[in-house]
Amino acid sequence: MLGRMHFSPILLAVAVAASCGKSESDHAAHPSAGTAGASAGVPVAAGGSGTGAGGAGGVAAASGKGGAASGTGGLGASAGAAGCNRPDEVEDSLSHCPPAPKRDGGQPTSSCSLEATCEALGCGQPWSDFDVQGCLRPYCDGDDDCDADERCVPETLVGELGCHSSIFEGCSPECDGCGCEASADCRSVAFCQPVSEFPESADCSVRGRSCDQLEEWRGALDTGSYAPEVVLALEACAMRLDRAVAACAGEGGAAGEGGSAGSAGGR
């Protein structure tokens, strides 16, 4: 099932709890300040750095352009606008993109300009489904799927509680922006990330997380069907979170400082 959405340029991943299990009738569009914030505040991720576990952004309509409460892509903005400022259509600004392996539905098309498309989809952000060229990024199962200077990082390993659509259909100009269609499902994903920016030592840091955030994060952590080195890292993170949640229950305070979830092994 596809839904029409307005993605926000800075939004990345929305809290799973805010969106999973909702139908298209529940939300007319996708992502928020942690996921590209939908025109009706619906969470479906264009990717990114917001998290339900307490990072930047996280809940649809909380902040950013495109959220239900405010923003250029939101219903409140477009519906109340006096007149329509629809951009001109182009042939297909994403025609340069190759097929994306391990992705359903294939590479979407866009009759918006590449700049407008990438502004809507958050291209190039760490947890965006789209790279800097506007092309779908493939998911990864293990480090072997990545380049030598990268590693496969599930977003939950670093506390990103994302909600990503499995299929992106396409984008086209609408009043005051570029509207995109994507399936209304919700999934957590893993992408190849630069080792320099996502070292093992930074995995599963609980620094600054509240007890509620830690419990939500622990509930979202799943080893899935990843390669052994990724499963080991996720299992180590689960044990760290268990200890932090237990400390919260015993002391009633926030979790202490975090660090590495433990070495998951090399490639």
Summary of the structure (lengths in Angstrom):
residues: 267
radius of gyration: 18.3
end to end distance: 38.0
largest distance: 60.5
contacts: 1067
relative contact order: 0.16
helix: 23%
strand: 13%
